[in-house]
Amino acid sequence: MAEITNDLMYEVLKDIRGTLKEHSEHFRMVNQRLEAIEHHMAGFHITVSHHQEEIAGLKLRLERLEKRLEIRDT
């Protein structure tokens, strides 16, 4: 078994620190991508809500037209 020296410990710790730096950078990139997805989804939900409101308004207008033209199904 190799003798554990300060130099060996220093090299192992440098390797661990390098690995942690790589993981930290990777997690930072993943967090940025996740944040972008969350912003996109928020915009998507706003758009869907707006479209639902427009459809509800169009349904009301159609019902009034049907009633006025007396072509509503009963």
C-alpha positions in Angstrom: 0.0 0.0 0.0 1.3 3.4 -0.9 2.3 5.7 1.8 -0.1 8.6 2.5 1.8 11.8 2.3 0.8 15.4 2.3 1.6 15.6 -1.4 -0.7 12.7 -2.2 -3.5 14.1 -0.1 -3.0 17.5 -1.8 -3.3 15.9 -5.2 -6.4 14.0 -4.2 -8.0 17.1 -2.8 -7.2 19.0 -6.0 -8.8 16.3 -8.0 -11.9 16.4 -5.8 -12.1 20.2 -6.0 -11.8 20.0 -9.8 -14.6 17.4 -10.0 -16.8 19.6 -7.7 -16.1 22.6 -10.0 -17.3 20.6 -13.0 -20.4 19.4 -11.2 -21.2 22.9 -10.0 -20.9 24.3 -13.6 -23.1 21.5 -14.9 -25.7 22.2 -12.2 -25.6 25.9 -13.0 -26.3 25.2 -16.7 -29.1 22.8 -15.8 -30.6 25.4 -13.5 -30.5 28.0 -16.2 -32.2 25.6 -18.6 -34.9 24.8 -16.0 -35.5 28.4 -15.4 -35.9 29.1 -19.1 -38.5 26.2 -19.3 -40.4 27.6 -16.3 -40.6 31.0 -17.9 -41.7 29.5 -21.2 -44.4 27.4 -19.4 -45.6 30.5 -17.6 -46.0 32.3 -20.9 -47.8 29.3 -22.3 -50.3 29.2 -19.5 -51.0 32.9 -19.9 -51.6 32.4 -23.7 -53.9 29.4 -23.0 -55.9 31.4 -20.5 -56.2 34.3 -23.0 -57.4 31.9 -25.7 -60.0 30.3 -23.3 -61.4 33.8 -22.5 -61.6 34.6 -26.3 -63.4 31.3 -26.9 -65.9 31.9 -24.1 -66.6 35.3 -25.6 -67.2 33.8 -29.0 -69.5 31.2 -27.6 -71.6 33.9 -26.0 -71.8 35.8 -29.3 -72.7 32.7 -31.1 -75.5 31.9 -28.7 -76.9 35.4 -29.0 -76.9 35.1 -32.8 -78.6 31.7 -32.7 -81.2 33.2 -30.4 -81.8 36.2 -32.5 -82.0 34.1 -35.7 -84.1 31.5 -33.9 -81.9 28.6 -35.0 -80.9 27.4 -31.5 -81.2 23.7 -30.9 -83.3 22.8 -27.9 
